Amino acid sequence: MQNDEHLSEMLTVREVARLFHIHPNTLRRWSNDGRIRAYRITARGDRRFKREEIVRFLAESNGQGDDEQEAENRQWSRR
């Protein structure tokens, strides 16, 4: 059960690519280059991204401060 809860806090390549408005292969390349951290799951090596790391990445990319990042975190928690 705890494993399922942990995975529900993770986003797929497709979900993150849609958020960033980029092609999934661009996101995979960013992951390979170390720009954004992906966690590999399954024997196939599917990538998953932690929600809080995606929020942090967006905040850093947009130059947002801590207050705006906290607001972004609250928005994620409502979904």
N, C-alpha and C positions, 0 to 999 in steps of 0.2 A: 504494500500500500504506500509506504513512504517513497518508494522508487517512482510510482505513478505520479505522486504529488510533485516530486522534483522535476519530472519530465514536463509536467503541465506548466511549469515556470519557464520552460525553454521554448524558443522559437525555431522554426525550420528555416532553411535557406530561402524557400519561396516567400515565407511571411516577412522576413527581414528585407529581402530584395524589393518587395512591394512597398514596405515602409520607406525605404531609401530611394525608391523610383529608379532602380538600377536593374540590370540583367543579373540573374542568379550566378552566371559565370564570373561576373565582376566581383560579387561578394565572395565567391570561392577563391578568386585570385587574391583579394584583400586578406583573406584568412591565411592563405599559403604564405603571403608576404609578411604576416605578423601584424598587420594594421588593426585587425579585429580578431578576438579570440573565439575559436570554435571548439566545441567539445565533440569528440567522435563517439558515436554510439553504434551499436549493432556490429555484427561481423563484417558488414558491408562498408562500415565507416561513415555512415550518414552524419552530417554535421548538425549540431544544435547550438543555439546562442542563448546566453542568459539574458533575460529581459533587462535587468539592472545594468548590464554591460552595454547593451544596445542604447539605453537611455544615456548613459555616460558618454558613449561614443558620439551620439547626436549632439549632446551638450557641448562637448569639446570641439566638434566640427563647426558648430554655430557660435562658439564663443560665449555661451550662456554662463551666467553666474550660478552660485549654489541655490539661491532662492528659486530661480527658474527651473533648475534641475529637480528640486523638490516638487515643484508643481507638475513637472513632467512625470515624475514617479507616481504621484497621486493619480494622474490620468491613466497610467498603465494599470494600477491596482483596481480600477473600476471595470476593466474589461474582463 
